[in-house]
Amino acid sequence: MFLHPSPEWFSASRGAIWLPVLLFALWALEARLTRVRLRDLPGLPGIGKAGPLPPVALCIPARNEERELGPALDAWLDQDCPGMRIVVVDDGSGDRTPDILAERAGSHPGILRVLRNDRLPPGWLGKNHALDLASRQPEALAAEWLLFADADVQAAPDLLRRAFAFLDGHPADLLTLLPALDAEGWAERLFLPLANLFFLWLVPPRRVADPRSRFCCGVGSFILVRRAAYDAVGGHAGAPMAAVDDMILAYRIKAAGYGNRVALGGPHLHLRMYHGFREIVQGSRKNLLSLPYLFPLAPVLLAAVLVATQGCVLLALAGHPGLGLLLWLLVPPLMAEVNQRYTGRAVDLWWALWPLGGVLVSASILLAFADRVRGVNHWRGRNVKLG
């Protein structure tokens, strides 16, 4: 006797089939996007700009940065840019940051100036206020270009010369460089290459350079902006509560009709952004849901992250373990492509556990949602009321 499947069975089977088809179509598209975006992401020239560079003021905000600040400052002080001046704003640090700054300032008078700020005015986030304060100093007011960089970034001595050589061939009013991210702990080695991959999907370099496109890019590790363009949009004072200050500055610059470009800075520009699991969650917590329209979409964003990162598990639970295995194996090669281009480093076996990166992001989304419900922005031990 033959068994005839019921209509309900066919319906359930179609549902089970569409899940792997949909997930594989999505990841195939992302694989294609990865290669396109890497092809469109320019690198800096191998030889820097000859002759004198335009006046540059490097503005650095620093709050409790004792671990990375010393090497970062030493790298900038070795920069082959005689006309560059550095302004660092110590934003109420409670660690050895003031001592490190005092030592470097004493060794480089006239080049490095340090300001101490212990009071955050109402209506400001700390980093935005520190950068605004730095941008209003005489060195910055006299500069043709402002360079905004985080306090943990290290640069090769010829980085600025190569950046200006890039601008000679690709004119822009705001150039941001994507850094190589140094990863030491297991959480960093797992999360950061995956984050680079997602960032590349979300921010297409070619569209950033297109003046007709709304896509923009600003990354806090290196934002080189023409002083006239910065002043035209009101600088950081134009968006004092923007948690993602770098992207918002780029958006405002481009929306005002100025040129925005993005290029690859690593491995000549690099930093260790986070030290372990806890800092990854805290950093993501600060930035996620920071844009007003993202807050009501938090449940959708959380679901999307879980589906995208746990798709291989979902396939296995849906009765497709082989397809789940294939999906699990698809992502590490994409991470390897991006990481090789950014850093020049070898494949890391930790990438095999890439679905755990979704757990880190999900935890950050939940914490960010709780912060927004409470109406605060939390970063480096400081809670700032929002709105």
C-alpha positions in Angstrom: 0.0 0.0 0.0 1.3 3.5 -0.9 1.1 6.4 1.6 -0.2 9.6 0.1 1.1 12.8 1.8 -1.6 15.1 3.0 -2.0 18.8 1.8 -0.8 19.8 5.3 2.4 17.9 4.8 3.1 19.7 1.5 2.4 23.0 3.1 4.8 22.3 6.0 7.5 21.0 3.6 7.3 24.1 1.4 7.8 26.2 4.6 10.8 24.1 5.6 12.3 24.4 2.1 11.8 28.1 1.8 13.8 28.7 5.0 17.1 27.3 3.7 16.5 28.8 0.3 15.9 32.2 1.7 19.0 32.1 4.0 21.3 30.8 1.3 20.0 33.5 -1.1 20.8 36.1 1.5 24.3 34.9 2.2 25.1 34.4 -1.5 24.1 38.0 -2.0 26.3 39.1 1.0 29.2 37.1 -0.4 28.8 38.9 -3.7 28.5 42.3 -1.9 31.7 41.6 0.1 33.7 41.2 -3.1 32.1 44.2 -4.8 32.7 46.4 -1.7 36.3 45.3 -1.3 36.9 46.0 -5.0 35.4 49.5 -4.5 37.3 50.3 -1.4 40.5 52.2 -2.4 43.7 52.1 -0.5 46.2 54.9 0.1 49.0 55.4 -2.5 52.3 53.7 -1.8 54.2 57.0 -2.0 53.1 60.1 -0.1 52.7 63.7 -1.2 56.0 65.4 -1.8 56.8 68.9 -0.5 55.1 70.8 2.3 51.7 69.7 3.5 48.8 72.1 4.3 48.5 73.2 8.0 46.8 70.4 10.0 45.5 70.4 13.6 45.0 67.0 15.1 42.3 67.0 17.8 42.1 64.1 20.2 39.6 63.5 23.0 41.0 61.5 25.9 39.1 60.0 28.9 40.8 57.3 30.9 43.0 56.2 28.0 46.2 55.2 30.0 46.5 51.8 28.2 46.9 53.0 24.6 47.5 56.8 24.8 51.3 56.8 25.1 52.0 54.7 22.0 49.3 56.5 20.1 50.8 60.0 20.9 54.3 58.8 20.1 53.1 57.7 16.7 51.4 61.0 15.9 54.4 63.0 17.2 56.6 61.0 14.7 54.4 62.0 11.8 56.2 63.4 8.8 54.1 66.6 8.8 56.2 69.5 10.2 53.2 71.9 10.2 50.9 69.6 12.2 49.9 70.8 15.7 48.2 68.5 18.2 45.5 69.5 20.8 44.4 66.8 23.3 41.5 67.4 25.6 41.7 65.4 28.8 38.0 64.9 29.5 38.0 64.4 33.3 40.3 61.3 33.3 40.7 59.6 36.6 43.6 57.3 35.7 47.2 58.0 34.5 46.1 59.8 31.4 47.0 63.3 32.8 50.6 62.1 33.7 51.1 60.6 30.2 49.9 63.8 28.6 52.0 66.0 30.8 55.1 64.0 30.0 54.6 64.2 26.2 53.6 67.9 26.3 56.8 68.7 28.2 58.9 66.9 25.6 57.2 68.6 22.6 56.4 72.2 23.5 54.8 74.2 20.7 53.6 71.0 19.0 51.4 69.3 21.6 49.0 71.2 23.8 46.9 69.6 26.5 43.6 71.0 27.9 41.9 69.7 31.0 38.1 69.7 31.1 36.4 68.6 34.3 32.9 69.9 33.6 30.5 68.7 31.0 28.0 71.4 30.1 24.3 70.3 29.8 23.2 69.3 26.4 26.6 67.7 25.4 28.0 64.3 25.2 31.6 64.2 26.5 33.4 63.3 23.2 31.6 65.9 21.2 32.3 68.6 23.8 36.0 67.7 23.9 36.3 67.8 20.1 34.4 71.1 19.9 36.8 72.5 22.6 39.8 71.3 20.7 38.6 72.7 17.4 38.3 76.2 18.9 41.9 76.5 20.1 44.3 78.8 18.2 46.2 76.0 16.5 43.0 74.5 15.1 41.5 77.9 14.1 44.7 78.6 12.1 44.7 75.2 10.3 43.4 74.5 6.8 42.5 71.0 7.8 41.3 69.4 11.0 42.1 65.8 11.8 39.9 64.1 14.4 41.3 60.8 15.9 40.6 58.7 18.9 43.1 58.5 21.7 44.1 54.9 21.0 45.0 55.2 17.3 48.5 54.6 16.0 49.6 55.8 12.5 52.6 55.1 10.3 55.0 58.1 10.0 54.0 58.8 6.4 50.2 58.3 6.8 49.3 62.0 6.4 51.5 62.4 3.4 49.8 59.4 1.8 46.3 60.7 2.8 47.0 64.0 1.1 48.3 62.2 -2.0 45.0 60.3 -2.1 43.1 63.6 -1.9 45.1 64.9 -4.8 43.7 62.2 -7.0 40.3 61.9 -5.2 39.2 65.4 -4.0 37.0 65.5 -1.0 36.2 67.8 1.9 36.1 64.9 4.4 38.2 61.9 4.1 37.9 59.0 6.6 40.2 56.0 6.8 39.2 52.6 7.9 41.7 51.3 10.4 43.1 47.8 11.1 41.7 46.6 14.4 44.2 44.8 16.7 42.6 41.8 18.3 44.2 39.9 21.2 41.5 38.3 23.4 39.1 35.7 22.1 36.1 38.1 22.1 38.0 40.6 20.0 39.3 38.0 17.6 35.8 36.7 17.1 33.8 39.9 17.0 35.9 42.5 15.3 36.4 40.8 11.9 32.7 40.0 11.8 31.9 43.7 12.6 34.2 44.8 9.8 32.3 42.5 7.4 28.9 43.9 8.5 30.2 47.5 8.2 31.4 46.9 4.7 28.0 45.6 3.7 26.2 48.6 5.3 28.5 51.4 4.0 29.3 51.0 0.2 32.5 52.9 -0.5 31.4 53.8 -4.1 28.1 55.3 -2.9 29.9 57.3 -0.2 32.0 59.0 -2.9 28.9 59.7 -5.1 27.6 63.2 -4.4 24.0 62.1 -5.5 23.9 59.4 -2.9 22.8 59.7 0.7 25.4 57.2 1.9 28.2 58.8 4.0 31.1 57.6 6.1 33.0 58.9 9.1 35.1 56.7 11.4 36.4 58.2 14.6 39.9 56.8 14.2 40.7 59.1 11.3 38.5 62.0 10.0 40.4 64.6 8.0 38.0 67.5 7.3 38.5 70.8 5.6 38.2 73.6 8.2 35.9 75.6 5.9 33.5 72.7 5.5 33.6 72.0 9.3 32.7 75.6 10.1 30.0 75.7 7.4 27.9 73.0 9.2 28.6 74.3 12.7 31.2 71.7 13.7 30.4 69.4 16.6 28.3 72.1 18.1 25.8 71.4 15.4 25.0 68.0 16.8 26.2 68.0 20.5 24.2 64.9 21.5 25.1 62.7 18.6 26.4 59.4 20.1 27.7 58.3 16.7 29.5 61.6 16.2 31.7 60.5 13.4 29.0 59.3 11.1 26.7 62.2 11.9 29.5 64.7 11.1 30.0 63.0 7.8 26.3 63.0 7.1 26.0 66.7 7.8 29.1 67.6 5.7 27.8 65.6 2.7 24.2 66.9 3.1 25.6 70.5 2.9 27.1 69.7 -0.5 30.7 68.9 0.4 32.6 65.8 -0.8 33.0 62.7 1.4 35.3 59.8 0.6 36.4 56.7 2.5 39.6 54.7 2.0 41.5 51.9 3.6 43.9 53.0 6.3 45.0 49.7 7.7 47.5 48.3 8.4 49.3 51.7 8.4 46.5 53.0 10.7 45.6 50.7 13.5 44.3 50.5 17.0 43.1 48.1 19.7 39.6 49.3 20.0 38.4 47.0 22.8 40.0 45.0 25.6 37.9 41.9 26.0 34.2 40.9 26.1 33.0 43.6 28.5 34.4 46.5 26.5 32.9 45.2 23.3 29.5 45.1 24.8 29.9 48.5 26.4 31.2 50.1 23.2 28.4 48.6 21.1 25.9 49.6 23.7 26.9 53.2 23.4 26.4 53.3 19.6 23.6 50.9 18.9 20.1 52.6 18.7 21.7 56.0 19.0 19.8 57.3 15.9 16.3 58.2 16.9 14.6 56.1 14.3 16.4 52.9 15.4 14.9 53.0 19.0 11.4 51.8 18.0 12.9 49.3 15.6 15.0 47.6 18.3 12.9 44.4 18.3 13.2 44.1 14.5 16.9 44.8 14.7 17.4 42.2 17.4 15.4 39.6 15.4 17.4 40.4 12.3 20.7 39.9 14.1 19.6 36.6 15.6 18.4 35.3 12.2 21.5 36.4 10.4 23.9 35.0 12.9 22.0 31.9 14.1 20.8 30.9 10.6 23.0 27.8 10.6 21.5 26.7 14.0 18.0 27.4 12.7 18.6 25.3 9.6 19.8 22.4 11.8 16.8 22.7 14.0 14.5 22.8 11.0 15.8 19.4 9.9 18.5 20.6 7.5 21.8 19.9 9.3 23.8 19.6 6.1 22.6 23.0 4.9 23.2 24.5 8.3 26.8 23.2 8.1 27.3 24.7 4.7 26.0 28.1 5.9 28.3 27.9 9.0 31.3 27.3 6.7 30.4 30.1 4.3 31.0 33.0 6.6 34.6 32.5 7.8 36.0 32.9 4.2 34.2 36.2 3.9 35.6 37.3 7.2 39.1 36.2 6.0 38.8 38.3 2.8 37.9 41.4 4.7 40.4 40.9 7.4 43.2 40.2 4.9 42.5 43.4 3.1 42.2 45.4 6.3 45.1 44.0 8.3 47.2 41.6 6.1 46.9 39.0 8.8 46.2 35.3 8.6 43.0 33.4 9.1 42.0 32.9 12.8 40.5 29.7 14.0 38.2 31.6 16.3 36.2 32.7 13.3 34.7 29.2 13.2 32.6 30.3 16.2 31.2 33.3 14.3 27.6 32.7 15.4 28.6 33.7 19.0 29.3 37.2 17.6 25.5 37.5 17.3 25.2 36.9 21.0 27.5 39.8 21.7 25.5 42.1 19.4 22.2 41.0 20.9 23.3 41.7 24.4 24.5 45.1 23.3 21.1 45.8 21.7 19.2 44.9 24.9 21.5 47.1 27.0 21.2 50.0 24.5 17.4 49.6 24.6 17.4 49.7 28.4 19.6 52.9 28.3 17.2 54.6 25.8 14.2 53.7 28.0 16.0 55.3 31.0 17.0 58.2 28.8 20.7 58.0 29.3 23.9 57.5 27.3 26.4 55.4 29.2 30.1 55.5 28.4 33.3 55.2 30.4 31.6 55.6 33.8 29.6 58.6 32.7 25.8 58.7 32.3 24.5 61.7 30.3 20.8 62.4 30.2 19.3 62.3 26.7 16.8 64.9 25.7 
